[in-house]
Amino acid sequence: MKQTDTGAVTFTGDYLDEAIEYIQQTDRQGIEFTDTPIKFTRKQTPIYSGVLNYFPDAIREVARCSFVGNEQHNPNTPLHWDRSKSGDELDALTRHLLEAGTIDSDGIRHSAKVAWRALANLQKEIEKSK
């Protein structure tokens, strides 16, 4: 983990574990992921205790899904969500849902791809409502 010139914190290696440790050890008021902060109090947005702590293995699988998808669609580039290649979230989610409980040809669980597509759809819904 290192702090940038702007005060942002970047995580290296197993970044999920580092992020959890960082959140637990600081008095941060939460994590701001977008330019528009969520308008809930810290207690009403339990990112660690209400999501990461509930589903650590599932979150790791979704992170692996992001990495493998980035390598497939944007080889040798930094991890990013290329939205131009991601527009049919609900159709793709449903295709993977039909194969839930099995592993896709790239080694990623279909259920992890369902979760990734659900998160992508939710993110787009939230952005659209702003």
Steps between C-alpha positions, in 0.01 A plus 500: 500500500623849423361851514516714186582870473128578500440309823333204331596157621596225256519135591742244362518122504188348658332839501173381657677385816706822507188712450317325783799540731534868406133569568516322836811689611394852404233744602389551144140600445466239228628455149397734220494311171342764275510876458163518677524364856217280622278714718469252786670526833793273566283267710242476222762393244675200658725412207729279705266354761195487271659371178870410509474322834189307391634381166884503496538191280230613259654848471837340421336293225339810350840675512656202319219523245587868443867415451440211260243704306744788468771265372253349252359827364794737558818290520809658654317811620438621856185363660203712392134462408475549125135596483503498119531120527245465780149603403271201538530440874161336555524273195854395590401455866217270392722296268742439788214438744387207285840341567529595868691243702745424220833642385529689169769414243723779636504344848262752655178390668186591310357619834787750534411631154136530610613706801730718285221570251255574783746753647559655156126533444447652845785749447349613170152530656636718780697718257195539275284612794739783595 
